[in-house]
Amino acid sequence: MKSAKYIMALLVMMTLSYCRAAGAWQEFAVWPTTDDQEMPAIYGDPFGSAQGKLVVWQQFVAEFGDYDVYVASLSEPEISLLFVLGEDGDQMSPAIYENTVVWQDFILADDGGDWDISAADISDHNEAFVYPVSQIADNDEQNPAISGNIVAWEDGPAGNTDIYGADITDLANPAEFAIANFEFEQRNVALHRTTAVWQDTYFGDPDILAADIWQRNKPADFDVVLLDHEQENPAISGDPFGKTVVWQDNFSGNWDIFAARISEPDNIREFPIAAGESSQINPAIDGNIVVWQDDRAGNWDIFGYNLTTGRRFRITDNPADQTNPAISGNTVVWQDNRDGNRQIYAVVLDGPQVAYCRMRLPGDINGDCKVDFDDFTLMAANWLECHLEPQEACPAL
């Protein structure tokens, strides 16, 4: 059960308003087309303009009747389409890290085919080097994530999927390893460096679990949140204060967004990001900014939250649906229906809504980039505690 402190925090969150600097941010279509574009992902410089950022998405190409993966560069002053990663069958659910794109690839065979994981090195913008990551016959591998030289994905039949990974340092020989091959279903994996998070039904309903995968042959798994009802769709990122996981949570009867700092696996405490009578789903995070889709206005819009300042803000307010956001630095991309078909839109955020901490101050215990009575209260709560082991080493007071 949720604690009383948890419920009080939830109620406080419900009363807080959202703000936006009207007209301050210019939204734009990334690569306009009459085809449907879906499921964007983005990677690039952590701060500043969109210059240098790469966006990927899946696009249903009506001419050929299947999905391909598109890669575009958000550059100044023009947007450049770099690659169309398309073969026979569908290429879907792309993810990107630096110059590596990964996706699920339907490989056609005499018996119909199955889903595998493919990747492309796009360092040379004139030619992509495409290679397989995992291609086990008669076995489905889907929904990949990537961070550094590690790719992770869902592996196996529906209802009993596991999480597997591969070290792709050697492109010619990706080294696969198990991350979470437990009973029941592990899905929706996300990565940050050597930490993997996923939703897991091992305990009966979807919970959020994580693992340190620094030792490939011995992942050290731990619980992020094990509570009643469903916790789903985790995302993870890091900032100067540690790693943060966000997810959608329906404990209150509708979907809300929650988060937890997980740098200390033995001391994980969740906190609300967005809660109310409407639904908030599909969170994404980079650094200190969380984004999600929110239907409080009767349609889906994109909202944001600054972990450092505690400030929530609205990003889109178009009457059409904006869904499936992704973020890199201050650039947000999403799937948008405003043109009558699904398009990928983007915006570069600036101003106080996306303020970040230039340096950590001594005495800033709660990580809000200032030292005040809140920090003193936290310090006083542990006054004169001693956690030396053995306890006999603690000085007598």
C-alpha positions in Angstrom: 0.0 0.0 0.0 1.1 3.6 -0.6 2.1 5.5 2.6 0.2 8.5 4.0 3.1 10.7 3.1 2.8 9.4 -0.5 -0.9 10.2 -0.7 -0.3 13.7 0.7 2.3 14.4 -1.9 -0.1 13.2 -4.5 -2.8 15.6 -3.3 -0.4 18.5 -3.3 0.6 17.7 -6.9 -3.0 17.7 -8.0 -3.4 21.3 -6.8 -0.4 22.6 -8.6 -0.9 24.5 -11.9 1.1 24.1 -15.1 2.7 27.1 -16.8 4.0 27.9 -20.2 5.6 31.0 -21.8 3.0 31.6 -24.5 4.6 31.7 -28.0 8.1 31.3 -26.6 8.8 27.9 -28.3 8.4 27.3 -32.1 7.1 23.8 -33.0 8.0 22.4 -36.4 7.5 19.3 -38.4 10.7 17.3 -38.8 10.1 15.8 -42.2 6.6 16.5 -43.6 5.0 13.8 -45.7 1.6 12.2 -46.4 2.9 8.9 -44.9 2.3 8.1 -41.3 5.3 8.7 -39.0 5.4 7.2 -35.5 7.5 6.4 -32.4 10.3 9.0 -32.6 13.6 8.8 -30.7 16.3 11.5 -30.4 20.0 11.8 -29.5 22.3 14.8 -29.5 24.1 17.5 -27.6 22.8 17.8 -24.0 22.1 21.5 -24.2 21.7 24.4 -26.6 20.0 24.4 -30.0 18.8 21.5 -32.2 22.0 21.6 -34.2 23.7 18.3 -34.4 20.8 16.2 -33.0 19.6 13.1 -34.8 16.0 12.0 -34.9 14.7 8.5 -35.8 11.2 7.2 -36.3 9.2 4.5 -38.0 7.3 5.5 -41.2 4.6 3.5 -43.0 5.6 3.9 -46.6 2.3 3.7 -48.6 4.2 3.1 -51.8 5.6 -0.2 -50.6 3.0 -1.0 -47.9 5.4 -1.5 -45.0 7.3 0.3 -42.3 10.9 1.6 -42.6 13.1 3.5 -40.2 14.0 7.1 -41.1 16.9 9.1 -39.8 17.1 12.9 -39.9 19.5 15.5 -38.7 18.1 18.7 -37.0 20.6 21.2 -38.3 20.7 24.9 -38.7 19.1 26.3 -40.9 17.7 23.2 -42.6 16.6 19.7 -41.7 18.4 16.9 -43.6 17.0 13.4 -44.2 20.1 11.2 -43.9 18.9 7.7 -44.3 15.9 5.4 -45.0 16.7 2.1 -43.4 14.3 -0.2 -45.2 14.3 -3.7 -46.5 11.6 -6.3 -47.3 9.3 -6.6 -44.3 8.8 -4.1 -41.5 11.5 -2.1 -39.7 10.0 -0.6 -36.5 10.6 0.8 -32.9 13.9 2.5 -33.6 16.2 3.8 -30.9 19.5 5.8 -31.2 22.7 6.5 -29.3 25.4 8.7 -30.9 25.8 7.3 -34.4 24.2 3.9 -33.8 20.5 3.2 -34.7 18.8 0.0 -33.6 15.3 -1.3 -34.5 13.2 -4.5 -34.7 13.4 -6.0 -38.1 10.8 -8.5 -39.5 12.9 -11.1 -41.4 10.8 -12.9 -44.0 11.1 -16.7 -44.3 9.3 -19.6 -45.8 7.2 -20.0 -42.6 6.4 -16.3 -42.5 9.3 -14.9 -40.6 10.1 -13.4 -37.1 11.3 -10.3 -35.5 15.1 -9.8 -35.0 17.2 -6.8 -33.8 19.2 -4.9 -36.4 21.5 -1.9 -36.1 23.3 0.6 -38.3 26.4 2.6 -37.8 25.7 6.0 -39.5 29.0 7.7 -38.7 29.5 8.1 -42.5 26.4 10.1 -43.5 26.9 8.9 -47.1 26.4 5.2 -46.3 25.0 3.3 -43.4 26.7 0.1 -42.2 23.8 -2.3 -41.3 24.5 -5.4 -39.3 22.5 -7.9 -37.2 22.5 -7.7 -33.4 20.3 -10.7 -32.6 18.8 -13.0 -35.2 17.7 -16.2 -33.6 15.4 -18.2 -35.9 11.8 -18.7 -34.9 12.2 -16.4 -31.9 10.9 -12.8 -31.7 13.2 -10.0 -30.5 11.5 -6.6 -30.2 11.5 -3.1 -28.8 15.2 -2.4 -28.5 17.0 0.2 -26.4 20.6 1.4 -26.6 23.1 3.2 -24.4 26.8 3.2 -25.2 27.9 -0.1 -26.6 24.9 -2.0 -25.1 21.7 -2.9 -26.9 18.8 -4.5 -24.9 15.4 -5.8 -26.1 12.4 -8.0 -25.3 13.0 -11.6 -26.2 10.6 -14.5 -26.6 6.9 -15.2 -27.1 4.1 -12.9 -25.9 3.2 -13.5 -22.3 6.7 -14.9 -21.4 9.1 -12.3 -22.7 12.6 -11.9 -21.2 15.1 -9.1 -21.4 18.3 -9.8 -23.2 21.2 -7.6 -24.2 24.3 -7.5 -26.4 27.6 -5.8 -26.3 28.1 -4.4 -29.8 31.7 -3.3 -29.4 32.7 -5.8 -32.1 30.1 -5.1 -34.8 30.9 -8.3 -36.5 30.3 -10.4 -33.4 27.7 -8.9 -30.9 28.0 -10.7 -27.6 24.6 -11.6 -26.2 23.8 -12.0 -22.5 20.7 -12.4 -20.3 19.5 -9.4 -18.3 16.2 -10.6 -16.9 15.1 -14.1 -17.9 12.7 -14.7 -15.1 9.3 -16.4 -15.1 6.3 -14.5 -16.5 6.8 -11.3 -18.6 9.6 -8.7 -18.7 9.0 -5.9 -21.1 9.7 -2.3 -22.1 13.4 -2.2 -21.3 15.3 1.2 -21.1 19.0 1.7 -20.6 21.3 4.3 -19.1 25.0 3.3 -19.3 25.2 0.1 -17.3 21.8 0.2 -15.8 18.7 -1.5 -17.3 15.1 -0.9 -16.2 12.0 -2.7 -17.3 8.4 -3.6 -16.3 8.0 -7.0 -14.8 4.9 -9.2 -13.9 6.9 -11.7 -11.8 4.9 -10.6 -8.7 1.5 -10.7 -10.3 1.0 -7.2 -11.8 3.5 -5.0 -13.7 6.2 -3.5 -11.4 9.4 -1.7 -12.2 12.7 -3.6 -11.8 16.3 -2.7 -12.6 19.7 -4.3 -12.9 23.3 -3.2 -12.9 24.7 -4.9 -16.0 28.3 -3.8 -15.6 29.2 -7.5 -15.2 27.6 -9.0 -18.3 27.6 -12.6 -16.9 26.1 -11.6 -13.6 23.5 -8.8 -13.7 22.7 -7.5 -10.2 18.9 -6.9 -10.3 17.0 -4.8 -7.7 13.5 -3.5 -7.2 12.5 0.1 -8.1 8.8 -0.1 -7.2 6.7 -3.1 -6.1 3.3 -1.7 -5.4 -0.4 -2.5 -6.0 -1.8 -2.0 -9.5 0.3 -1.4 -12.6 3.6 0.4 -13.0 4.6 0.5 -16.7 6.7 2.1 -19.4 9.9 3.0 -17.5 12.5 5.4 -18.8 15.9 6.3 -17.3 18.5 9.0 -17.4 21.3 10.5 -15.3 22.2 14.0 -14.1 24.9 15.3 -11.7 22.7 14.0 -8.7 22.4 10.4 -9.9 20.2 8.2 -12.0 16.4 8.8 -12.1 13.7 6.3 -13.4 10.3 7.6 -14.4 7.2 5.5 -15.2 3.4 5.6 -15.5 1.5 4.4 -12.5 -2.3 3.7 -12.1 -2.5 3.3 -8.3 -5.0 6.1 -8.0 -7.3 4.7 -10.7 -5.9 6.6 -13.6 -2.4 6.9 -15.0 0.0 9.3 -13.3 3.8 9.8 -13.7 6.1 8.9 -10.9 9.9 8.9 -10.5 12.6 7.5 -8.2 16.3 8.2 -7.7 18.1 4.8 -7.9 21.7 5.6 -7.4 21.4 3.9 -4.0 19.5 0.7 -4.7 19.0 0.1 -1.0 17.5 3.6 -0.4 15.0 4.1 -3.3 12.1 6.5 -2.6 9.5 7.3 -5.2 7.9 10.7 -5.7 5.2 12.1 -8.0 5.8 14.0 -11.2 2.3 14.5 -12.5 -0.9 13.3 -10.9 -4.6 14.3 -11.3 -7.9 13.2 -12.6 -6.7 13.0 -16.2 -4.2 10.4 -17.5 -0.5 11.0 -17.9 1.4 8.3 -19.8 4.5 7.5 -21.9 7.1 9.4 -19.9 10.6 10.1 -21.3 13.5 11.7 -19.5 16.9 13.2 -20.3 19.0 14.8 -17.6 16.7 16.9 -15.3 13.7 17.2 -17.7 10.8 14.7 -17.8 8.2 14.8 -20.6 4.9 12.9 -21.1 1.6 12.9 -22.9 -1.4 14.3 -20.9 -5.1 14.3 -21.7 -6.3 17.0 -19.2 -7.6 19.2 -22.0 -9.6 16.4 -23.7 -6.9 15.5 -26.2 -3.3 14.4 -25.8 -0.8 17.2 -25.2 2.9 17.1 -24.3 3.9 18.3 -20.8 7.2 18.7 -19.0 8.7 18.7 -15.5 12.0 20.1 -14.3 13.5 17.8 -11.6 15.8 20.5 -10.4 13.4 23.4 -9.9 10.2 21.3 -9.4 8.5 23.3 -12.1 5.9 21.7 -14.4 5.1 23.3 -17.8 3.0 22.7 -20.9 4.8 22.1 -24.2 2.0 21.7 -26.7 -1.7 22.9 -26.7 -2.8 22.1 -30.3 -6.3 20.6 -30.4 -5.0 17.5 -32.2 -3.3 14.7 -30.4 0.4 14.9 -29.5 1.8 11.5 -28.3 4.9 9.4 -27.7 7.4 12.1 -26.7 11.1 11.7 -26.6 13.7 14.2 -25.3 17.4 14.9 -25.7 18.8 17.9 -23.9 16.3 20.7 -24.5 14.9 19.3 -27.7 11.6 17.4 -27.5 10.1 15.3 -30.4 6.7 13.6 -30.6 4.1 12.0 -32.8 1.5 14.6 -33.9 -1.9 14.4 -35.7 -2.4 18.1 -36.4 -1.9 17.7 -40.2 -4.5 14.9 -40.6 -1.9 12.1 -40.5 0.7 11.2 -38.0 3.8 13.4 -38.3 7.0 13.8 -36.2 7.1 17.3 -34.6 9.8 18.9 -32.5 10.5 22.0 -30.4 13.6 23.4 -28.8 12.9 24.5 -25.2 14.6 27.4 -23.4 13.9 29.7 -20.5 13.4 29.0 -16.7 11.3 25.9 -17.4 14.5 24.0 -18.4 17.0 25.6 -16.0 19.7 23.2 -14.9 22.3 23.3 -12.1 25.7 24.4 -13.3 27.5 23.0 -10.2 26.5 21.2 -7.1 26.7 23.4 -4.0 28.1 22.0 -0.7 25.2 21.6 1.6 22.6 21.1 -1.2 21.2 17.9 0.1 17.9 17.7 -1.9 19.5 18.6 -5.2 17.5 21.8 -6.0 20.7 23.8 -6.7 20.3 26.0 -3.6 21.1 25.7 0.1 18.1 26.6 2.3 16.1 25.4 5.3 14.9 22.4 3.3 18.5 21.1 3.3 18.9 22.0 7.0 15.8 20.0 7.8 17.1 16.9 5.9 20.5 17.2 7.7 18.8 17.7 11.1 16.7 14.5 10.6 20.0 12.5 10.6 21.8 14.5 13.3 24.4 12.5 15.2 23.5 9.2 13.5 26.5 7.0 12.9 26.5 4.1 10.3 30.0 2.9 10.8 30.4 -0.9 10.7 31.1 -2.2 13.3 29.0 0.0 15.4 31.7 0.0 18.2 33.6 2.4 15.9 31.0 5.1 16.4 32.2 7.7 19.0 30.3 7.9 22.3 28.2 11.0 22.6 
